[in-house]
Amino acid sequence: MNTIHRFLIPHSSFLIQGKCLLAFSYGLDSTALYHLLRESEINFDIALVNYGVRAEAEEEEKAALELAALDGRRIFVAKAPRWESDFEAQARKFRYDFFESLIEEHGYENLLTAHQLNDRLEWMMMRLIRGAGTAELAGMEAVSERQTAGGKSYRLIRPLLETPRHELEDYLRERELPWFQDLSNESDTFERNRLRPFLETLIREHSPGIRRTFEYLEQDAKLLSENYEEIFAKGKMRICRIHDRRIVPLAASKALKELGYLLGGAEREMLQEKSSIVAGRKWAIELSGEYLYIAPYMTDIPMPRSFREQCRLRQIPPKIRPWLYREGIHLQNLPL
């Protein structure tokens, strides 16, 4: 194997050892990651989601199919439905459901995404202006362990997380490699687009300091996370053991982030005072003794009296019980 490219060195062992699937769009970032992996002789396949909302979508899909055929790689394409509202959240769920279905079906061990340093700083700024704690500000992790709905474990790897976007653009231009420009990134309709010129200047002038800041945030988040442990994870349910009541918002935020929901500032404040809340009208978060429970919030689920009594004896909070019952999770299987 050739010497792995300098952009990929921190993650080389994972990339070499595991079966890799690259989330690909033919935008600048994923195109750069594609060619960096290719130059480094990393074996990988690609997955593309066609949202069909831009005129270029079909052309991008066609070009991706041609690129994969040229390099002899497998490519998987999903056509997204049209959503009437909440496009970004719907698209993210559809995208990761698609990726995880491929992971389960084809045995991929690593899912690679092309998030870079600009994305990470953008994420931090978006959370900062809405109210956030250490874990949210640290944001994306370079390597994180995930699990599909079917229970298969995999690694989500972001090999370019410390690399500024302009360096990736320089890399592609030097090699005269084409990519597609998403013009929606230039629209002032989205708040993040208004931030991007300012963040681009910051990163060009201060990227070493910005990298260090994220390192410090990661260290602080790790220190905080050591005060709790996740003891149960099945489907969309999580149970954590809490060693310090003050880190309940952090624990809930971390668990919900893995489940695709971002805890808001007001919800974090509520968790400082209350032992039971419903977040986003979707997630029940309840503290019982030293255990923090998180599960989809459900109502109108009839439960036998005997089941309710068993839950009461085991001190399982009321808002969690409907999900347990509907999913058929036996109480004796809970590590309590």
Order of alpha helices (4+ residues) and beta strands (2+ residues): alpha-beta-alpha-beta-alpha-beta-alpha-beta-alpha-alpha-beta-beta-alpha-alpha-beta-beta-alpha-alpha-beta-beta-beta-alpha-alpha
